[in-house]
Amino acid sequence: MTEAVVVHEFDFSKMVMAIQGKAFTTSQKIADYFGKSHKNVLRKIRQTMSECPDDFARLNFEPADFIDKNGEPQPMFKLTKDGYMLVVMGFTGSAAMLIKVRYIQAFNWMADQLTRWSDMGEEAQHRHALKVAKSEVKARVGSKLMNARKREKKLLALEFEQILSLTQPKLLFIE
């Protein structure tokens, strides 16, 4: 018999904050969500920082302080999404497993989107190449059709630019 894993609902928008236009979370928020002691999360972050390249650590883990309930400054870290995921991937337990699974699902969804956009772009480029070939034949047939080709050439160039812009997926961020 399999045992059901219950992970409490959590509004992840409360986990992330914007600081100077960049998204961050803190070691305190991580400790609260995973029900861990803040000192243990700090230890895990420091271990992670010591094991990853220095440039990655500098970009994704920023030392900071917070004021505790006694009015004393205490150490914490501000983490980017990449820093957060690197630390959390080392956690165990049902909450950590659920986050890992959701991250993998999001990654797979994005890979599917990229494949779809690529396929659509290739198909549109193929149809466009056929139009260009037909238009070029007109230019060779006679002067009346050559004038039609001149008009089509500009439109075909514009259409091709639109096709190329369509091959780049647009990421939608819903607030």
C-alpha positions in Angstrom: 0.0 0.0 0.0 1.4 3.4 -1.0 1.4 6.2 1.6 0.0 9.5 0.5 2.4 12.4 0.9 0.8 15.6 2.0 2.6 18.8 1.3 1.0 22.0 2.7 -0.1 24.5 0.2 2.2 27.4 -0.1 2.0 30.6 -2.0 5.4 30.8 -3.7 4.9 34.4 -4.5 5.6 35.0 -0.8 8.9 33.2 -1.1 10.2 35.6 -3.8 10.8 39.3 -3.6 12.1 41.9 -6.0 15.2 43.9 -5.0 16.5 46.4 -7.5 14.6 44.7 -10.3 15.9 41.2 -9.6 14.1 38.3 -8.0 15.4 36.9 -4.7 14.5 34.8 -1.8 16.2 34.5 1.6 17.6 31.8 3.7 14.9 32.7 6.3 12.1 32.1 3.9 13.6 28.8 2.8 13.9 27.7 6.5 10.3 28.6 7.1 8.9 26.8 4.1 10.9 23.6 4.7 10.5 23.6 8.4 14.2 23.7 9.0 16.3 25.6 11.5 17.7 28.8 9.9 21.2 27.9 11.2 21.0 24.5 9.3 19.9 26.3 6.1 22.8 28.7 6.5 25.2 25.7 6.9 23.7 24.1 3.7 24.1 27.3 1.8 27.7 27.8 2.9 28.5 24.1 2.0 26.9 24.6 -1.4 28.8 27.8 -2.0 32.1 26.1 -1.1 31.4 23.3 -3.6 30.3 25.4 -6.6 32.5 27.7 -8.8 33.3 31.1 -7.2 31.7 33.2 -9.9 28.4 31.2 -9.6 28.5 31.7 -5.8 29.1 35.4 -6.1 26.2 35.8 -8.6 23.7 33.7 -6.7 24.4 33.9 -3.0 24.6 37.3 -1.3 25.4 37.6 2.4 23.1 39.9 4.3 21.8 40.6 7.8 18.4 40.7 9.4 17.3 42.0 12.8 16.0 39.2 15.0 13.3 39.4 17.6 15.8 40.7 20.2 16.9 43.5 17.9 20.2 41.8 17.2 21.7 41.6 13.6 21.9 38.0 12.4 23.4 36.6 9.2 21.3 35.4 6.3 21.6 35.0 2.5 19.7 36.4 -0.4 19.5 33.8 -3.1 18.6 34.0 -6.8 16.4 31.4 -8.4 19.5 29.4 -9.5 21.0 29.6 -6.0 17.7 28.6 -4.4 17.4 25.6 -6.7 20.9 24.5 -6.2 20.4 24.5 -2.4 16.9 22.9 -2.5 18.0 20.1 -4.8 20.1 18.9 -1.9 17.2 18.8 0.5 15.3 15.6 1.2 11.7 15.1 2.3 8.3 15.4 0.6 8.3 19.2 0.2 11.7 19.1 -1.5 10.7 16.2 -3.7 7.6 18.0 -4.8 9.7 21.1 -5.7 12.1 18.9 -7.7 9.3 17.2 -9.6 7.6 20.6 -10.4 11.0 22.0 -11.6 11.5 19.0 -13.9 7.9 19.3 -15.2 8.5 23.0 -15.9 11.7 22.2 -17.7 10.0 19.5 -19.8 7.2 21.9 -20.6 9.6 24.5 -21.9 11.5 22.0 -24.0 8.1 20.9 -25.6 7.3 24.6 -26.3 10.7 25.1 -27.9 10.2 22.1 -30.1 6.7 23.2 -31.1 8.0 26.7 -32.0 10.8 25.2 -34.0 8.5 22.9 -35.9 6.1 25.7 -36.7 9.0 27.9 -37.9 10.4 25.2 -40.2 6.9 24.6 -41.7 6.4 28.4 -42.2 9.9 28.8 -43.8 9.2 25.9 -46.2 5.9 27.5 -47.3 7.7 30.8 -47.7 10.4 29.3 -49.8 7.8 27.9 -52.2 6.2 31.4 -52.5 9.7 32.9 -53.3 10.4 30.3 -55.9 7.1 30.9 -57.7 7.7 34.6 -57.5 11.2 34.2 -59.0 9.7 32.2 -61.9 7.5 35.2 -62.7 10.5 37.5 -63.0 11.9 35.2 -65.7 8.8 35.0 -67.8 8.1 38.5 -69.0 8.0 42.2 -68.1 4.4 42.2 -67.0 5.1 39.4 -64.5 8.4 41.0 -63.6 6.5 44.0 -62.2 4.4 41.7 -60.1 7.6 40.1 -58.8 9.0 43.5 -57.7 5.8 44.1 -55.6 5.9 40.6 -54.2 9.6 40.7 -53.3 9.1 43.4 -50.7 6.1 41.6 -49.2 7.9 38.3 -49.2 10.9 39.9 -47.4 8.5 41.3 -44.7 6.8 37.9 -44.4 10.1 36.2 -43.9 11.0 38.6 -41.1 7.7 37.8 -39.4 8.3 34.0 -39.8 11.8 34.4 -38.2 10.3 36.3 -35.2 7.6 33.6 -34.8 10.3 30.9 -34.3 11.3 32.6 -31.1 8.9 31.5 -28.3 7.3 34.2 -26.2 7.4 33.5 -22.5 4.2 34.6 -20.7 4.4 35.7 -17.1 1.1 35.6 -15.4 0.8 37.6 -12.2 
